[in-house]
């Protein structure tokens, strides 16, 4: 930042993680910096690491410790719902 009124670099915050994106004149590139020191403790794993996954467009350019959450199939959801309905019917003695 070059002006006297600039407070700092523009950033967004998610879960205590600060993500800065700006034009770096020295590198002549768009630069993205991530500050993990302020991450909420729910993100910090037992070994003091934080999972991070970075995509640019459709390409994964970095991934460390991140894994996809399994998507439950519609059939599985329907089966669980039917089981729950049967259980509640039995419990209420319908």
Buried (B, 14 or more C-beta within 10 A) or exposed (E): EEEEEEEEEEBEEEEBBBEBEBEEEEEEEEEEEBEEEEBEEEBBEEEEEBEBEEEEEEEEEEEEEEEEEEEEEEEEEEEEEEEEEEEEEEEEEE
